Amino acid sequence: MVDHVKRSIFRITSISFIVAVMCGLLLFNFIGPYGRLLVIGIEILFFKYVFPYSWFRILYITVFFEISIAASEWTVGTIAAIFKIPRLDLDNIFYSFYLIASLSFSFIYDFLFAKLYVLTINKNYPKYSWIILILPFITYYFAINVSDFFFSFQTPLEVAFIFFGLIISNFIMLFLYFYSIQVVQMKKELIVLNQKEALLKEKMNIINQYYELNFSFLHQLLHECNLLNIYEEQNNKEKLHALIEKISKRTCKAFNTICTNSSVFNLILNSYLNDVQEYNIDVETWIDCNLSTIEYTDQILLFQSIMDFCIDEIKHGQEDKNIINVCVKEINSKIAIKVECTWNKLNQYKVPIQIQEKYKTYVNISNHDNIYIILILFK
């Protein structure tokens, strides 16, 4: 916590010495709960002077500090009871051991509680993590409500085992709790990393698919260009005109498939390129408005549902030539989507429930000369 202080170390040390003397005098002259509350108030002001934290965080630090003091006092008091060391007996040889034990346990508990404090303010932990700190308060409450805590048993060793057991179990439980949260967080991060890796592989597969399709298109185009040269040398005008018309249609079709004026629909459409080529589908798109009012995930869901329906209808048909036309325009500040596709009377298109409920869409379905027409209006 030293890295978080807002004063110089010298100034903090000087002020802490003055505060320690004040607290010692108050506790010596005002024995009782009111004196202790006054000391706690001074501690809160001191911590506010030292740390640039909110009052809630300062109260948090003060509670840790008080629990550390109480735990040290109870532990040392239990040791004194076991060895029957009189209080403030400076001539007793065990009194030095008593003081050393007091400082040692105070240092240990300060260190442990400081570690716990740092764990509880970790931003990666859930905000409710501080609830586990109820455990030390249970021990605190137990000790306060036992009258003459250190000398109430005929065998103080029992007190020692009970007290040390409570403290150790509290610390073990607290550290296990926080480290278990760390394990859970690490598992979540691992899942996210695995998902990112899977997404990266999927993107690579899509890019590779685009590459293969473009390579195939260019390879065929190059072959047809060579044929054009051959037909020209042979002066075969009939085959030359037929091949030019074929190349023109294929290029126009490829352009309409690649350029949709929508990055989302372009992604969806390109994932169906194999089906478009296999079933000889003429795809035409005209997106003449901004789709930013519809979330990207919803655009993906909508366009994918449209393409799934159209491709499924075409797959089960016997048509030599199939069409999918998608037109998106803005009408009276509202987005309208018109879809036309070859229809084989298998199913009826339904807008995904998520889209319907979220955007309150209006849907009109009709058919004409084996062409299925879908009109979707976003209100």
For each residue, the residues with C-beta under 8 A, 3 or more apart:
1: 4 5 51 114 117 118
2: 5 9
3:
4: 1 51 52 53
5: 1 2 9 12 50 51
6: 50 51 52
7: 11 12 15 49 50
8: 11 12
9: 2 5 12 13
10: 13 14
11: 7 8 14 15
12: 5 7 8 9 15 16 50
13: 9 10 16 17
14: 10 11 17 18
15: 7 11 12 18 19 46 49 50
16: 12 13 19 20 46
17: 13 14 20 21
18: 14 15 21 22
19: 15 16 22 23 42 43 46
20: 16 17 23 24
21: 17 18 24 25
22: 18 19 25 26 42
23: 19 20 26 27 39 42 43
24: 20 21 27 28
25: 21 22 28 29
26: 22 23 29 30 35 38 39 42
27: 23 24 30 31 35 36 39
28: 24 25 31
29: 25 26 35
30: 26 27 34 35 38
31: 27 28 35
32: 35 36
33: 36 37
34: 30 37 38
35: 26 27 29 30 31 32 38 39
36: 27 32 33 39 40
37: 33 34 40 41
38: 26 30 34 35 41 42
39: 23 26 27 35 36 42 43
40: 36 37 43 44 62 66
41: 37 38 44 45
42: 19 22 23 26 38 39 45 46
43: 19 23 39 40 46 47 62 65 66
44: 40 41 47 48 58 59 62
45: 41 42 48 49
46: 15 16 19 42 43 49 50
47: 43 44 50 51 53 58 61 62 65
48: 44 45 51 53 55 58
49: 7 15 45 46
50: 5 6 7 12 15 46 47
51: 1 4 5 6 47 48 57 58 61
52: 4 6
53: 4 47 48 57 58 61
54: 57 58
55: 48 58 59
56: 59 60
57: 51 53 54 60 61 121
58: 44 47 48 51 53 54 55 61 62
59: 44 55 56 62 63
60: 56 57 63 64 117 120 130
61: 47 51 53 57 58 64 65 117
62: 40 43 44 47 58 59 65 66
63: 59 60 66 67
64: 60 61 67 68 113 114 116 117
65: 43 47 61 62 68 69 113
66: 40 43 62 63 69 70
67: 63 64 70 71 113 136 137 140
68: 64 65 71 72 106 109 110 113
69: 65 66 72 73 106
70: 66 67 73 74 140 143
71: 67 68 74 75 105 109 136 139 167
72: 68 69 75 76 102 105 106 109
73: 69 70 76 77
74: 70 71 77 78 143 149 150 163
75: 71 72 78 79 101 105 109 163 164 167
76: 72 73 79 80 98 101 102 105
77: 73 74 80 81 149 150
78: 74 75 81 82 150 156 159 160 163 164
79: 75 76 82 83 85 98 101 160
80: 76 77 83 84 85 87 98 150
81: 77 78 84 150 151 156 159 160
82: 78 79 156 157 160
83: 79 80 94
84: 80 81
85: 79 80 89 92 94 95 98
86: 89 92
87: 80
88:
89: 85 86 92 95
90: 95
91: 95
92: 85 86 89 95
93: 96 97
94: 83 85 97 98
95: 85 89 90 91 92 98 99
96: 93 99 100
97: 93 94 100 101
98: 76 79 80 85 94 95 101 102
99: 95 96 102 103
100: 96 97 103 104
101: 75 76 79 97 98 104 105
102: 72 76 98 99 105 106
103: 99 100 106 107
104: 100 101 107 108
105: 71 72 75 76 101 102 108 109
106: 68 69 72 102 103 109 110
107: 103 104 110 111
108: 104 105 111 112
109: 68 71 72 75 105 106 112 113
110: 68 106 107 113 114
111: 107 108 114 115
112: 108 109 115 116 171
113: 64 65 67 68 109 110 116 117
114: 1 64 110 111 117 118
115: 111 112 118 119 175
116: 64 112 113 119 120 133 174 175 178
117: 1 60 61 64 113 114 120 121
118: 1 114 115 121 122
119: 115 116 122 125 129 178
120: 60 116 117 125 129 130 133 178
121: 57 117 118
122: 118 119 125 129
123:
124: 182 185
125: 119 120 122 129 178 181 185
126: 129 181
127: 130
128: 131
129: 119 120 122 125 126 132 177 178 181
130: 60 120 127 133
131: 128 134
132: 129 135 173 174 177 178
133: 116 120 130 136 137 174
134: 131 137 138
135: 132 138 139 170 173 174
136: 67 71 133 139 140 170 174
137: 67 133 134 140 141
138: 134 135 141 142 170
139: 71 135 136 142 143 166 167 170
140: 67 70 136 137 143 144
141: 137 138 144 145
142: 138 139 145 146 166
143: 70 74 139 140 146 149 163
144: 140 141
145: 141 142
146: 142 143 149 152
147: 152
148: 151 152
149: 74 77 143 146 152 159
150: 74 77 78 80 81 156 159
151: 81 148 156
152: 146 147 148 149 159
153: 156 158 159
154:
155: 158 159
156: 78 81 82 150 151 153 159 160
157: 82 160 161
158: 153 155 161 162
159: 78 81 149 150 152 153 155 156 162 163
160: 78 79 81 82 156 157 163 164
161: 157 158 164 165
162: 158 159 165 166
163: 74 75 78 143 159 160 166 167
164: 75 78 160 161 167 168
165: 161 162 168 169
166: 139 142 162 163 169 170
167: 71 75 139 163 164 170 171
168: 164 165 171 172
169: 165 166 172 173
170: 135 136 138 139 166 167 173 174
171: 112 167 168 174 175
172: 168 169 175 176
173: 132 135 169 170 176 177
174: 116 132 133 135 136 170 171 177 178
175: 115 116 171 172 178 179
176: 172 173 179 180
177: 129 132 173 174 180 181
178: 116 119 120 125 129 132 174 175 181 182
179: 175 176 182 183
180: 176 177 183 184
181: 125 126 129 177 178 184 185
182: 124 178 179 185 186
183: 179 180 186 187
184: 180 181 187 188
185: 124 125 181 182 188 189
186: 182 183 189 190
187: 183 184 190 191
188: 184 185 191 192
189: 185 186 192 193
190: 186 187 193 194
191: 187 188 194 195
192: 188 189 195 196
193: 189 190 196 197
194: 190 191 197 198
195: 191 192 198 199
196: 192 193 199 200
197: 193 194 200 201
198: 194 195 201 202
199: 195 196 202 203
200: 196 197 203 204
201: 197 198 204 205
202: 198 199 205 206
203: 199 200 206 207
204: 200 201 207 208
205: 201 202 208 209
206: 202 203 209 210 267 270 271
207: 203 204 210 211
208: 204 205 211 212
209: 205 206 212 213 270 271 273 274
210: 206 207 213 214 270
211: 207 208 214 215
212: 208 209 215 216
213: 209 210 216 217 273 274 277
214: 210 211 217 218
215: 211 212 218 219
216: 212 213 219 220
217: 213 214 220 221 250 254
218: 214 215 221 222
219: 215 216 222 223
220: 216 217 223 224 250
221: 217 218 224 225 247 250 251
222: 218 219 225 226
223: 219 220 226 227
224: 220 221 227 228 243 246 247
225: 221 222 228 229 247
226: 222 223 229 230
227: 223 224 230 231 243
228: 224 225 231 232 240 243 244 247
229: 225 226 232 233
230: 226 227 233 234
231: 227 228 234 236 237 239 240 243
232: 228 229 235 240
233: 229 230
234: 230 231
235: 232
236: 231 239 240
237: 231 240 241
238: 241 242
239: 231 236 242 243
240: 228 231 232 236 237 243 244
241: 237 238 244 245
242: 238 239 245 246
243: 224 227 228 231 239 240 246 247
244: 228 240 241 247 248
245: 241 242 248 249
246: 224 242 243 249 250
247: 221 224 225 228 243 244 250 251
248: 244 245 251 252
249: 245 246 252 253
250: 217 220 221 246 247 253 254
251: 221 247 248 254 255
252: 248 249 255 256
253: 249 250 256 257 282 283
254: 217 250 251 257 258
255: 251 252 258 259
256: 252 253 259 260 283 284 285
257: 253 254 260 269 270 273 276 283
258: 254 255 266 270
259: 255 256 266 285
260: 256 257 265 266 269 285 287 326
261: 285 286 287 288
262: 265 266 285 287 291 299 328
263: 266 267
264: 267 268 291 296 299 300 303
265: 260 262 268 269 285 287 299 303 326
266: 258 259 260 262 263 269 270
267: 206 263 264 270 271 300
268: 264 265 271 272 300 303 304 307
269: 257 260 265 266 272 273 283 285 303 307
270: 206 209 210 257 258 266 267 273
271: 206 209 267 268
272: 268 269 275 276 307 311
273: 209 213 257 269 270 276 277
274: 209 213 277 278
275: 272 278 279 281 311 314 315
276: 257 272 273 279 281 283
277: 213 273 274 280
278: 274 275
279: 275 276 311 314 315 322
280: 277 320 321 322
281: 275 276 311 314 322 323 324
282: 253 321 322 323 324
283: 253 256 257 269 276 323 324 325 326
284: 256 323 324 325 326
285: 256 259 260 261 262 265 269 325 326 327
286: 261 326 327 328 329
287: 260 261 262 265 291 326 327 328
288: 261 327 328 329 330
289: 328 329 330 335
290: 293 330
291: 262 264 287 294 299 328 335
292:
293: 290 335 378
294: 291 298 299 302 335 359 378
295: 298 299
296: 264 299 300
297: 300 301
298: 294 295 301 302 354 355 358 359
299: 262 264 265 291 294 295 296 302 303
300: 264 267 268 296 297 303 304
301: 297 298 304 305 352 354 355
302: 294 298 299 305 306 337 351 352 355 376
303: 264 265 268 269 299 300 306 307
304: 268 300 301 307 308
305: 301 302 308 309 349 351 352
306: 302 303 309 310 326 337 339 349 374
307: 268 269 272 303 304 310 311 324
308: 304 305 311 312
309: 305 306 312 313 341 347 349
310: 306 307 313 314 324 339 341 342 372
311: 272 275 279 281 307 308 314 315
312: 308 309 315 316 346 347
313: 309 310 316 317 341 342 343 344 346 347 372
314: 275 279 281 310 311 317 319 322 324 341 342 344
315: 275 279 311 312
316: 312 313 344 346
317: 313 314 322 342 344
318:
319: 314 322 342 344 370
320: 280
321: 280 282
322: 279 280 281 282 314 317 319 341 342
323: 281 282 283 284 340 341 342 371
324: 281 282 283 284 307 310 314 339 340 341 342
325: 283 284 285 338 339 340 341
326: 260 265 283 284 285 286 287 306 337 338 339
327: 285 286 287 288 337 338 339
328: 262 286 287 288 289 291 335 336 337 338
329: 286 288 289 335 336 338
330: 288 289 290 333 334 335 336
331: 334 336 377
332:
333: 330
334: 330 331 377 378 379
335: 289 291 293 294 328 329 330 377 378
336: 328 329 330 331 375 376 377 378
337: 302 306 326 327 328 374 375 376 377
338: 325 326 327 328 329 373 374 375 376
339: 306 310 324 325 326 327 349 372 373 374 375 376
340: 323 324 325 371 372 373 374
341: 309 310 313 314 322 323 324 325 371 372
342: 310 313 314 317 319 322 323 324 370 371 372
343: 313 367 370 371 372
344: 313 314 316 317 319 370
345:
346: 312 313 316
347: 309 312 313
348: 365
349: 305 306 309 339 363 365 372 374
350:
351: 302 305 355 356 361 363 376
352: 301 302 305 355 356
353: 356 357
354: 298 301 357 358
355: 298 301 302 351 352 358 359 361
356: 351 352 353 359 360 361
357: 353 354 360
358: 298 354 355
359: 294 298 355 356 378 379
360: 356 357 379
361: 351 355 356 376 377 378 379
362: 376 377 379
363: 349 351 374 375 376 377
364: 374 375 377
365: 348 349 372 373 374 375
366: 373 375
367: 343 370 371 372 373
368: 371 373
369:
370: 319 342 343 344 367
371: 323 340 341 342 343 367 368
372: 310 313 339 340 341 342 343 349 365 367
373: 338 339 340 365 366 367 368
374: 306 337 338 339 340 349 363 364 365
375: 336 337 338 339 363 364 365 366
376: 302 336 337 338 339 351 361 362 363
377: 331 334 335 336 337 361 362 363 364
378: 293 294 334 335 336 359 361
379: 334 359 360 361 362
